[in-house]
Amino acid sequence: MLPRLSRLLVFALLAVAGTSATRAAEGGEAASCLYAPAPPAQLVAKDAITDYQSVLRTCRSADGRAGLAIRAMTIAETPILLLADPQKLSTRLERAACWTCQETSEDSLADSRMMRAVAQSAEAPGLVHRGFLQNAGLTHGAAPGAFVTGDLCPSRRPLDRPFFDKLASQGPHTPVALSISGLWLVHHFQDYRWLLDKQAAGALDILWVDHTYHHPYRRGEPNDHNFLLTKGVDPDAEILDTERLLIANSQTPSLFFRFPGLISNAPLMQAVRRHHLISLGADAWLALNQRPGEGSIVLVHPNGNEEAGLALFDREIARGAIARPLEPLIAAPN
């Protein structure tokens, strides 16, 4: 482990990333570094993203910006980095040629808000059952308002578009975190594009949460042998392939990950941590009759499979039980 002074020096370097990036974004050099393609007209396969790997590197750009690279990849023969702001918890994609990077460690970043959140969520056990954990990770936010999250698990039903229209009626750029599974995107590309259009129009401010690629589930199977605990599941591929698909289709993965069914175990929690992600639970899964309050992480399923939960959301928000303002999920960790 690095001495505490060294850790603080690294953290100090990264803490200026937000301010430096904001100033630099106004210049041409920073804008040319960004990788932000227009949404494709048709689904792009995840294989368009090659050499995808989880990394942890402190980086410095030629114009003085600081960044933390958590993924490296190649897109159309161009090296690209997924960069995180360790204080704001935001992410962005930039061309690797704009950056000079060196390997770092979680220990050297332990004082950053990002690594505190990653470590704390990995150590939050939720409900401990024999053979599995239920609702482990970050379940309650630090801000006074509520955090609306929606899970897009694989479904044969269409997206509940009226839910998003009602959500957008709360005001411009209404924040919502959507936990997206790869197979949902593959089979609901037009619904996905509709969401992107809502975002581009300023109606919604969407944060994309990794919800695994396949979202394995077998009805009637006990939880300790179901979801990601299903025999033969590769958790690393489930995590990284979802990110690849999202990037291939013009969006940026966030620093958050949600387990299918909110079911995990200690090794799975550590797998998420290895990829420098924040495990996300919920304290107000409305369909389970969990009541929201200040700072609640509210969970609904707008994928067509949970009409009861959406009806409860309408009722709770109409009577003011879902705390205002609606908060962006990046404000949830301390």
Secondary structure, 3 states (H helix, E strand, C coil): CCCHHHHHHHHHHHHCHHHHHHHHHCCHHHHHHECCCCCCCCCCCHHHEEEEEEEEEEEEECCCCEEEEEEEEEECCEEEEEEECCCCCCEEEEEHHHEEEEECCCHHHCCCHHHHHHHHHHHCCCEEECCEEECCCECECCCCCCEEEEEECCCCCCCCHHHHHHHHCCCCCEEEEEEECHHHHHHCHHHHHHHHHHHHCCCEEEEEEECCCCCCCCCCCCHHHCHHHCCCCCHHHHHHHHHHHHHHCCCCEEEEECCHHHEECHHHHHHHHHCCCEEECCCEEHHHCCCCCCCEEEEECCCCCCHHHHHHHHHHHHCCCCCCCCCCHHHCCC
